[in-house]
Amino acid sequence: MTSQLPVAPALPLTSQPLPFPPLHGRAGFSGFPSPAQDYEPRTLDLNVRLIKNPSQTFYLSATGDSMEGWGIFDGDLLVVDRSISPRLGHILVAMLDEEVLIKRYALHHGIPHLCSAHPGYPPLPLEDADCQVWGVVRAVIHEYLR
């Protein structure tokens, strides 16, 4: 598998960092916060959080239902990084036999395949297939209200 597709780099998700409240404890709010924490400026910049290699990152909208079992739904925005070397378990954006797919890279009976999360879609073998990896999905942005 190779990664040879020229794509435009991702544009910034937001021009300003967003307010990001401090979380206390490991699973969320617990205990009593220090009053001094009210004065600590804390922000969340989605560019810093989601884009590690800006010149190698692009966005792609997901279509279909084949990846719903792994949390990728029709219309979700994917942050895809072309600089990551694909490994087993990664979710890839790839062109297989002239079709763009979003699938998990896995072994099926010891042979590399692109696999869906939906049982209605069989694993696609990569042996002797014409496959170009466009990148590894780094993040999924799922909007609840559209």
Backbone bond lengths (Angstrom), bond angles and torsions (degrees), N, CA, C in turn:
res aa  C-N    CA-C-N  psi(-1)  N-CA   C-N-CA  omega(-1)  CA-C   N-CA-C  phi
1 M - - - 1.451 - - 1.521 108.29 -
2 T 1.321 115.35 139.83 1.454 120.42 178.45 1.511 109.96 -127.85
3 S 1.315 114.77 163.13 1.458 120.11 177.90 1.515 107.34 -122.43
4 Q 1.327 117.70 96.29 1.450 121.96 -171.88 1.521 114.43 -126.87
5 L 1.312 119.18 10.80 1.457 120.30 -174.52 1.518 111.22 -86.82
6 P 1.348 118.83 124.02 1.463 119.69 175.11 1.523 109.94 -76.52
7 V 1.309 116.63 122.92 1.464 120.86 178.18 1.516 108.96 -132.98
8 A 1.316 115.64 157.10 1.466 121.05 178.66 1.520 109.24 -73.86
9 P 1.332 117.52 142.07 1.464 119.69 178.07 1.526 111.08 -67.09
10 A 1.321 114.81 158.20 1.461 120.63 178.78 1.519 109.86 -68.87
11 L 1.310 115.86 139.89 1.458 121.38 172.51 1.518 108.01 -84.96
12 P 1.320 118.12 156.91 1.475 118.91 179.95 1.525 111.74 -57.13
13 L 1.325 115.84 140.33 1.459 120.98 178.54 1.520 111.74 -70.33
14 T 1.306 116.79 -33.68 1.454 121.14 -178.98 1.517 108.06 -150.01
15 S 1.311 117.82 147.07 1.457 119.88 -178.60 1.525 111.92 -85.76
16 Q 1.338 117.16 -14.14 1.454 120.40 179.85 1.518 109.65 -134.53
17 P 1.326 116.28 145.27 1.468 118.49 174.70 1.525 110.75 -62.75
18 L 1.311 115.98 149.35 1.461 122.22 179.93 1.523 110.42 -95.64
19 P 1.337 118.59 149.91 1.465 119.88 175.07 1.523 109.93 -59.57
20 F 1.288 117.07 140.20 1.458 122.90 -175.69 1.518 107.95 -136.77
21 P 1.340 118.51 100.84 1.470 119.98 -176.14 1.520 110.96 -67.65
22 P 1.332 117.03 145.82 1.464 119.34 177.61 1.521 110.49 -68.75
23 L 1.322 116.32 141.41 1.463 121.56 176.00 1.515 108.19 -105.54
24 H 1.305 116.28 137.09 1.457 121.62 179.73 1.515 108.50 -107.04
25 G 1.304 116.96 135.00 1.457 120.74 -177.94 1.515 110.02 84.26
26 R 1.292 116.11 176.67 1.462 120.75 -174.51 1.522 112.54 -83.72
27 A 1.307 119.01 -34.00 1.458 120.22 -173.69 1.512 112.93 -107.07
28 G 1.299 119.59 9.17 1.457 120.77 -179.64 1.508 110.43 139.81
29 F 1.314 116.41 -150.14 1.454 121.13 -177.20 1.529 110.40 -76.30
30 S 1.314 116.07 129.35 1.458 121.13 173.69 1.519 108.32 -159.72
31 G 1.305 117.12 150.94 1.460 121.23 -179.94 1.516 111.11 73.92
32 F 1.319 115.48 -166.77 1.450 121.53 -178.72 1.521 109.33 -113.72
33 P 1.337 117.80 121.63 1.462 119.55 179.94 1.523 111.21 -72.01
34 S 1.301 114.74 155.57 1.458 120.42 175.37 1.523 108.78 -71.06
35 P 1.343 119.24 138.28 1.465 120.86 177.00 1.522 112.40 -59.03
36 A 1.322 117.50 -26.04 1.466 120.58 179.46 1.522 111.67 -66.11
37 Q 1.333 116.93 -24.68 1.462 119.61 -179.21 1.519 112.71 -67.55
38 D 1.323 117.11 -19.41 1.464 120.02 176.77 1.518 111.40 -65.18
39 Y 1.319 117.30 -20.84 1.459 121.02 -176.29 1.527 112.85 -103.96
40 E 1.329 117.63 1.08 1.454 121.15 178.22 1.525 109.16 -82.12
41 P 1.331 117.99 117.92 1.461 118.56 177.06 1.526 109.57 -73.29
42 R 1.303 116.60 126.90 1.452 121.15 -179.98 1.517 108.40 -137.95
43 T 1.306 117.11 128.86 1.457 120.13 -179.31 1.522 110.07 -131.63
44 L 1.306 114.20 160.56 1.460 122.42 175.94 1.519 107.23 -120.33
45 D 1.304 117.03 115.54 1.462 122.07 176.39 1.525 106.98 -104.06
46 L 1.327 116.98 113.31 1.459 120.59 -176.97 1.523 112.39 -63.47
47 N 1.323 117.45 -26.62 1.466 119.72 176.59 1.525 110.42 -64.39
48 V 1.322 116.92 -45.13 1.459 121.15 -179.82 1.526 110.15 -68.64
49 R 1.322 116.46 -39.78 1.465 121.57 -176.11 1.527 112.77 -71.12
50 L 1.346 117.96 -41.28 1.464 120.69 -170.78 1.521 115.13 -105.53
51 I 1.314 118.30 -21.49 1.467 120.55 -174.55 1.523 109.33 -115.29
52 K 1.321 116.30 107.47 1.459 121.48 -178.28 1.524 111.70 -92.61
53 N 1.317 118.28 -28.90 1.465 123.85 -178.28 1.526 108.64 -132.32
54 P 1.344 118.30 81.85 1.468 120.93 -172.50 1.526 114.74 -53.31
55 S 1.322 118.27 -40.50 1.466 119.52 -177.10 1.525 112.22 -72.78
56 Q 1.333 117.34 -12.96 1.457 121.67 -179.00 1.532 112.60 -113.86
57 T 1.341 116.63 12.99 1.462 121.12 -174.93 1.516 110.61 -114.03
58 F 1.343 115.26 140.25 1.461 120.46 174.42 1.523 108.94 -141.79
59 Y 1.336 115.61 164.85 1.462 122.21 177.98 1.520 108.95 -104.49
60 L 1.317 115.29 152.99 1.456 121.52 177.69 1.520 107.74 -149.94
61 S 1.315 117.54 138.22 1.470 120.85 175.72 1.518 109.07 -90.09
62 A 1.320 115.96 132.49 1.461 121.09 177.81 1.520 109.90 -79.17
63 T 1.314 115.74 146.05 1.464 121.01 173.95 1.524 108.50 -132.83
64 G 1.307 116.27 147.47 1.452 121.09 176.97 1.519 113.33 93.63
65 D 1.349 114.55 -176.35 1.464 121.23 -174.65 1.530 113.99 -119.00
66 S 1.312 117.63 6.74 1.466 119.81 -172.42 1.523 114.39 -69.11
67 M 1.340 118.69 -17.30 1.463 120.71 -176.69 1.524 112.91 -115.45
68 E 1.328 117.99 11.76 1.468 121.27 -178.32 1.520 112.46 -58.15
69 G 1.309 118.02 -35.29 1.463 121.32 179.78 1.520 113.11 -64.35
70 W 1.334 117.20 -17.82 1.457 121.89 176.86 1.523 111.30 -111.09
71 G 1.331 116.86 19.53 1.460 120.90 171.52 1.515 116.04 83.04
72 I 1.316 118.49 16.33 1.467 121.51 176.30 1.525 107.17 -112.74
73 F 1.348 115.24 117.35 1.457 121.22 -174.88 1.520 111.07 -113.72
74 D 1.312 115.60 160.67 1.461 122.54 178.39 1.533 109.66 -53.77
75 G 1.316 117.14 125.33 1.459 122.02 179.38 1.517 114.58 93.63
76 D 1.342 118.90 -9.65 1.466 120.66 177.91 1.517 110.71 -63.91
77 L 1.320 115.55 149.69 1.458 121.77 177.31 1.524 108.11 -96.88
78 L 1.328 116.67 125.11 1.459 122.02 179.85 1.520 109.43 -102.44
79 V 1.325 116.37 138.15 1.455 122.61 171.92 1.528 104.75 -100.62
80 V 1.331 116.31 115.04 1.466 121.96 -172.19 1.523 109.43 -114.96
81 D 1.330 115.97 129.85 1.463 122.21 -178.24 1.530 109.30 -111.18
82 R 1.327 116.28 117.71 1.468 121.52 -179.53 1.527 112.40 -79.56
83 S 1.329 118.68 -13.08 1.463 120.57 -175.86 1.532 113.06 -85.62
84 I 1.318 118.03 -9.02 1.468 121.32 -178.80 1.524 109.08 -85.91
85 S 1.324 116.45 129.98 1.467 120.91 175.26 1.525 108.61 -75.37
86 P 1.330 117.06 125.78 1.469 120.02 -178.13 1.525 111.81 -62.14
87 R 1.347 114.52 135.93 1.463 121.50 175.23 1.518 108.12 -129.88
88 L 1.309 115.48 160.68 1.464 119.96 177.65 1.522 109.51 -54.29
89 G 1.312 116.28 134.60 1.459 122.45 -179.52 1.514 114.01 96.81
90 H 1.336 117.93 -19.48 1.466 120.10 177.63 1.526 110.30 -69.84
91 I 1.317 115.17 150.04 1.460 120.20 171.12 1.521 106.18 -94.29
92 L 1.320 115.59 125.46 1.456 122.09 -174.02 1.517 111.35 -112.54
93 V 1.329 114.56 152.54 1.453 121.53 163.64 1.517 103.99 -105.29
94 A 1.319 116.18 121.47 1.459 120.27 -175.17 1.517 110.45 -142.79
95 M 1.324 114.92 156.59 1.456 120.55 171.16 1.523 106.43 -106.42
96 L 1.311 115.26 117.41 1.455 122.14 -179.98 1.515 107.80 -119.58
97 D 1.322 115.43 116.97 1.463 120.80 -179.13 1.530 111.67 50.23
98 E 1.332 116.02 48.71 1.463 125.45 175.19 1.532 114.52 69.14
99 E 1.325 117.90 18.88 1.463 121.79 176.02 1.530 108.75 -123.40
100 V 1.347 116.89 130.00 1.456 121.14 177.97 1.528 108.44 -80.53
101 L 1.340 115.35 128.18 1.460 121.33 -175.77 1.522 110.74 -130.73
102 I 1.324 115.28 152.14 1.462 122.53 169.60 1.522 104.71 -117.70
103 K 1.339 115.93 112.04 1.466 120.85 -174.87 1.517 110.27 -146.53
104 R 1.326 115.53 161.29 1.468 121.67 175.22 1.529 107.98 -87.88
105 Y 1.338 115.19 135.04 1.457 122.52 177.76 1.520 107.80 -83.73
106 A 1.327 117.32 118.55 1.462 121.00 -173.78 1.519 110.92 -149.83
107 L 1.322 114.48 166.17 1.461 120.52 171.70 1.517 108.09 -95.11
108 H 1.310 115.64 134.78 1.460 121.67 176.11 1.526 105.70 -128.87
109 H 1.322 116.41 112.50 1.467 122.29 -173.61 1.532 110.90 56.79
110 G 1.340 115.96 37.89 1.453 121.39 176.47 1.517 115.70 79.05
111 I 1.329 117.35 3.12 1.469 122.08 -178.07 1.528 108.42 -115.18
112 P 1.360 118.58 135.89 1.470 120.66 178.14 1.532 111.44 -61.08
113 H 1.329 114.74 133.59 1.466 122.29 179.86 1.522 109.32 -139.11
114 L 1.318 115.37 162.55 1.459 122.62 165.03 1.519 105.46 -103.86
115 C 1.336 116.21 124.09 1.466 120.93 -171.53 1.523 112.05 -119.98
116 S 1.313 115.16 142.60 1.457 123.20 174.09 1.522 109.27 -90.51
117 A 1.329 115.32 165.35 1.460 120.39 173.48 1.524 110.49 -90.81
118 H 1.301 117.16 -12.06 1.467 123.68 -176.68 1.536 108.98 -92.63
119 P 1.334 118.08 128.77 1.473 119.75 -178.18 1.528 113.99 -65.44
120 G 1.323 117.54 -16.26 1.455 120.52 -179.93 1.524 114.29 -79.25
121 Y 1.332 116.84 -6.12 1.460 120.79 -179.44 1.526 108.86 -115.37
122 P 1.335 118.10 115.61 1.468 119.95 -177.11 1.530 111.61 -71.56
123 P 1.349 117.15 154.55 1.461 120.53 174.34 1.533 110.19 -60.25
124 L 1.324 115.65 143.87 1.464 121.22 -178.18 1.533 108.84 -106.07
125 P 1.340 117.45 114.25 1.460 119.81 -177.71 1.525 111.48 -68.75
126 L 1.341 114.98 143.50 1.462 120.23 179.45 1.516 112.85 -98.93
127 E 1.324 116.94 -11.72 1.465 120.14 176.90 1.516 109.94 -61.63
128 D 1.318 116.83 127.15 1.464 123.34 178.92 1.527 113.17 59.52
129 A 1.322 118.03 23.38 1.467 121.56 178.91 1.521 109.48 -103.14
130 D 1.318 116.19 151.68 1.456 121.97 175.28 1.527 106.93 -88.08
131 C 1.348 116.46 98.42 1.463 121.36 -174.64 1.524 110.39 -128.14
132 Q 1.328 115.56 130.36 1.461 122.22 173.10 1.522 107.74 -119.69
133 V 1.324 116.40 122.79 1.460 120.58 176.77 1.515 107.83 -84.84
134 W 1.327 116.41 123.93 1.463 121.29 178.02 1.518 110.77 -87.20
135 G 1.328 117.90 -28.10 1.453 120.41 179.83 1.512 112.19 165.90
136 V 1.333 114.66 174.87 1.463 123.19 179.15 1.524 107.83 -105.41
137 V 1.322 116.38 133.66 1.465 121.11 178.33 1.526 108.16 -71.12
138 R 1.330 115.79 118.33 1.467 121.77 179.88 1.528 110.27 -92.41
139 A 1.341 117.71 -33.58 1.462 120.54 -177.01 1.523 109.87 -153.81
140 V 1.314 114.58 155.83 1.459 122.71 175.98 1.521 107.15 -123.54
141 I 1.314 116.11 128.16 1.461 121.07 176.53 1.524 106.69 -107.02
142 H 1.325 114.92 113.79 1.461 121.42 -176.52 1.517 108.49 -113.55
143 E 1.324 116.50 117.97 1.465 120.71 179.40 1.530 109.12 -92.05
144 Y 1.315 116.13 128.89 1.462 120.16 177.52 1.511 111.61 -80.97
145 L 1.325 116.78 -34.07 1.465 120.90 178.73 1.526 107.80 -114.73
146 R 1.302 116.56 117.08 1.470 120.11 -179.95 1.493 109.44 -117.96
